[in-house]
Every structure is written in structure tokens, then in C-alpha cells.
């Protein structure tokens, strides 16, 4: 494979829709890509998976065999992916010159915080992996919401130690004013701290001053990829970062060489 992008983030942020839209955009640009569904508990996915973990793992079968509820079965299933790595790698072998988009489970903890996940990422990507953390634009439009998303983003980076991008999805659902406000927080932790302190009166917020300052020093405040999966906007920037990491930007430059 040319490179792999693992899409993760909290439930409801539109990860699967982003995966499908990104593949559709890449196909329109004649860029070879596939999607791998890594969510064994998904009842519906808004795309046709090229490789689907549900072919090997069944949540209902796990529930019946181990007498587990849905949540317990999801945890067992996430660890069982390791048992199917050879089958997944064999399936991926047919796509040597493709970009691979991995759509991870809807519940962030099932992928991002399981010990098996870092092993799986390395095994499936051949150490050629990027992480796309998907944040909800509506949640991120308040200072406290934005901080919570950045803390999650930082935890993902520390778990996988891979190049990562912060994708602000559903930008079509917030105003241009809100987008500019979020961008101002990304570029200035002073602006974020001021707006956070003004959000509501609470003396406990003082504890977060040093945390907000650490965002800048830790490299968490880099670039926001503003995306609307529904409107297919912002996907070019996501691909540009993928191309820069995996091919030094060569693929992206070739795509737009006549512009």
C-alpha cells in the first residue's frame, strides 16, 4: 500500500461518512484507494467496504458464545481482530499501490485505548500509518468543548505515536463566524484561555490555564482541517497531508501539475 489513514474520534462525529466521502473524492481524482471497515459491530456503514472485518467477526455470535451483552461483545471483538490479522493482511495484499482508509469502531475507546490497537495499526499498515482524529464542529464551537476535543486528540497522539491530523467535521452545520473563532483558538492559546474564562464563572477553571498553555508547547495546536463530509469540502487538504507524509507531496503535486 502507498499509505494508510486510520480514522478515529468520538461517536457521532461522522467518521464513517468522512471515510466514504474521502474515498469518493479520491476516486474522482483517479487516486487508487480502498476502505477497510474495522468496526465488527456496525449495523450500517454509508459506503461499500472493500474489506470488512464483519466477514470474520460476528458480534451476535460473540454475545451468544460468551453470554455477553452488546458492550462486552464489542470489547471482545476489538481484541479478536488480532486473531484475524493474517486474513486482513492477505486481503490487503491485493491493493499494493493503493491508499487504504481504515474506518475504526464508532466508540473511540474500542480502538484508541485498547492495548491491541497499536499492534494492529503497525501490523496492517506496515508502519506507514497516519491518524485522522475527527472532531465535531458543534461541540468544538465552545471553548470548553474545543478543549475537550484537543485533550482527546492529545491522548490519541500519545497512544499511537503516529503523524496525526485534527479534522473538524460537519463544518456545514456551524456559521463562518464560529469557524473563524475556532481558528483563532487554534492559532492563539491566549485567545482560547480568555474565551474559556469568560464562558462561565467557575473558580475551578483556573486549573486549566496551564493545560491550555501546554497545548501550544506540546504541538497539539497545529492545523485544523475544516471538512464537510456531506458537502465534500475540505477533503483536498486531508489528501494533501496524506500525500506530504507518504510521498513527500509528490502525488499531490502530480495531481495539480497543470493548475
C-alpha positions in Angstrom: 0.0 0.0 0.0 1.1 3.6 -0.6 -0.1 4.6 2.9 -2.9 4.1 5.4 -5.1 6.6 7.2 -6.9 5.4 10.4 -9.9 7.5 11.1 -10.9 7.7 14.7 -12.7 10.1 17.1 -15.8 10.2 19.4 -19.1 8.6 18.4 -21.3 10.7 16.3 -18.6 12.9 14.7 -19.2 11.4 11.2 -16.1 9.1 10.9 -17.7 6.6 8.6 -19.3 9.4 6.4 -15.8 11.0 6.2 -14.2 7.7 5.2 -16.8 7.2 2.4 -16.6 10.8 1.2 -12.8 10.8 1.2 -12.7 7.6 -0.9 -15.3 9.0 -3.3 -13.3 12.2 -3.7 -10.1 10.3 -4.3 -11.8 8.1 -6.9 -12.9 11.3 -8.7 -9.3 12.4 -8.8 -8.3 8.9 -10.2 -6.4 8.2 -7.0 -6.5 4.5 -6.1 -7.9 3.9 -2.7 -9.9 1.4 -0.7 -11.9 1.4 2.6 -11.5 -1.2 5.3 -14.2 -1.4 7.9 -12.7 -2.3 11.3 -16.0 -2.0 13.2 -17.4 -5.5 13.8 -20.4 -4.1 15.5 -21.5 -1.7 12.7 -25.1 -2.4 11.6 -24.9 0.1 8.8 -22.0 1.9 7.0 -22.5 4.6 4.4 -20.2 3.1 1.9 -19.3 -0.2 0.2 -16.4 -1.6 2.1 -13.6 -3.2 0.1 -12.5 -5.2 3.1 -14.9 -5.8 6.0 -13.9 -7.2 9.4 -17.5 -8.4 9.8 -16.7 -11.2 7.4 -14.6 -12.7 10.1 -16.1 -11.5 13.4 -19.8 -11.5 14.4 -21.0 -9.5 17.4 -24.1 -11.6 17.7 -22.1 -14.8 17.7 -19.8 -13.5 20.4 -22.8 -12.5 22.5 -24.2 -16.0 22.2 -21.0 -17.9 22.7 -19.7 -15.9 25.7 -23.0 -14.9 27.2 -22.1 -11.2 26.9 -24.1 -8.0 26.4 -23.5 -5.7 23.4 -20.8 -3.6 25.1 -18.9 -6.6 26.4 -19.1 -8.3 23.0 -17.7 -5.1 21.4 -14.7 -5.2 23.6 -14.0 -8.9 22.9 -14.5 -8.3 19.2 -12.0 -5.4 19.2 -9.3 -7.7 20.6 -10.3 -10.6 18.3 -9.2 -8.5 15.3 -5.6 -9.5 16.2 -6.6 -13.1 15.6 -7.6 -12.2 12.1 -4.5 -10.1 11.2 -3.2 -12.7 8.7 -6.5 -12.8 6.9 -6.7 -9.0 6.8 -3.1 -8.7 5.5 -3.8 -11.3 2.8 -6.8 -9.2 1.7 -4.7 -6.0 1.7 -2.1 -7.7 -0.4 -4.3 -7.2 -3.5 -4.0 -3.4 -3.1 -0.3 -2.8 -3.1 -0.4 0.6 -4.9 -3.5 1.9 -3.1 -4.1 4.3 -0.3 -6.0 2.5 2.5 -8.6 4.2 4.6 -9.4 2.4 7.8 -12.7 3.2 9.4 -12.4 2.3 13.1 -15.2 1.5 15.6 -17.7 4.2 16.4 -16.8 4.1 20.1 -13.4 5.7 20.4 -12.3 3.6 23.4 -12.7 0.4 21.4 -10.0 1.4 19.1 -7.9 4.1 20.6 -7.5 2.8 24.2 -7.3 -1.0 23.7 -3.7 -2.5 24.1 -4.3 -4.5 20.9 -4.9 -1.4 18.7 -1.3 -0.2 18.4 -0.2 -3.7 17.4 -3.0 -3.8 14.8 -2.1 -0.4 13.4 1.5 -1.4 12.9 0.7 -4.8 11.5 -1.9 -3.6 9.0 -0.1 -0.5 7.8 3.5 -1.8 7.6 4.4 1.2 9.8 3.1 3.5 7.1 0.2 5.0 9.1 -1.4 8.3 9.8 -4.2 9.0 12.3 -7.1 11.3 11.5 -8.8 12.5 14.7 -12.4 13.6 13.8 -13.9 16.3 16.0 -17.5 17.5 15.9 -17.7 21.2 14.9 -20.7 21.9 17.0 -19.1 20.6 20.2 -15.8 22.4 19.2 -17.6 25.8 18.8 -17.5 26.4 22.6 -14.1 26.9 24.4 -14.8 24.0 26.8 -15.9 21.8 24.0 -12.8 22.7 21.9 -10.5 21.9 24.9 -12.2 18.6 25.5 -11.6 17.6 21.8 -8.0 18.7 22.0 -7.4 16.6 25.1 -8.8 13.6 23.3 -6.6 14.4 20.3 -3.6 14.5 22.6 -4.4 11.2 24.1 -4.7 9.6 20.6 -1.3 11.0 19.7 0.3 9.7 22.8 -1.3 6.2 22.3 -0.1 5.7 18.8 2.9 8.0 18.3 2.0 8.4 14.6 1.6 11.5 12.5 -1.9 12.8 13.1 -4.3 15.4 11.8 -7.1 17.2 13.6 -10.2 17.1 11.3 -13.1 19.4 12.2 -16.1 17.7 10.6 -19.6 18.9 9.9 -18.4 22.4 9.2 -21.6 23.0 7.2 -23.5 22.9 10.4 -21.9 25.9 12.0 -21.5 29.5 10.9 -18.5 31.1 9.3 -18.1 33.2 12.4 -17.9 30.1 14.6 -15.3 28.6 12.2 -13.1 31.8 12.5 -13.5 31.7 16.2 -12.2 28.1 16.4 -9.3 29.0 14.1 -8.4 31.9 16.4 -8.2 29.4 19.3 -6.0 27.1 17.3 -3.6 30.0 16.5 -3.6 31.6 19.9 -3.9 29.8 23.2 -4.2 33.3 24.8 -7.5 33.8 22.9 -8.7 30.3 23.9 -7.8 30.9 27.5 -9.6 34.3 27.6 -12.8 32.9 25.9 -12.7 29.9 28.2 -12.5 32.1 31.3 -15.4 34.2 30.0 -17.6 31.2 29.1 -19.0 30.8 32.6 -17.9 31.8 36.1 -16.2 28.9 37.8 -13.1 29.1 40.0 -12.1 25.5 39.1 -11.4 26.6 35.6 -8.1 28.1 36.8 -6.7 24.6 36.9 -6.9 24.5 33.1 -4.7 27.6 32.5 -1.5 25.5 32.5 -3.2 22.8 30.4 -4.2 25.3 27.7 -0.6 26.7 27.7 0.7 23.2 27.3 -1.3 22.8 24.1 1.0 25.2 22.4 4.2 23.8 23.8 3.2 20.2 23.0 2.4 20.7 19.3 -1.3 20.0 19.7 -2.1 23.4 18.1 -1.0 22.9 14.5 -3.6 22.9 11.8 -7.3 22.4 11.6 -8.7 20.5 8.6 -12.1 22.1 8.1 -14.3 19.4 6.4 -17.9 18.8 5.5 -18.2 15.2 4.5 -21.8 15.8 3.4 -20.8 18.7 1.0 -17.4 17.0 0.1 -15.5 20.1 1.1 -12.0 20.2 2.7 -11.1 16.7 1.5 -8.4 18.1 -0.7 -6.5 19.3 2.3 -6.8 16.0 4.1 -5.4 14.3 1.0 -2.6 16.9 0.7 -1.4 16.0 4.2 -1.5 12.3 3.4 0.4 12.8 0.2 3.0 15.0 2.0 3.7 12.3 4.6 3.6 9.2 2.4 5.2 10.6 -0.8 6.7 13.9 0.1 3.9 15.6 -1.7 4.8 14.0 -5.0 1.3 12.6 -5.5 -0.4 15.9 -4.7 2.0 17.9 -7.0 1.3 15.4 -9.8 -2.4 15.8 -9.3 -2.3 19.6 -9.7 0.7 20.0 -12.0 -1.4 21.6 -14.7 -3.1 24.1 -12.4 
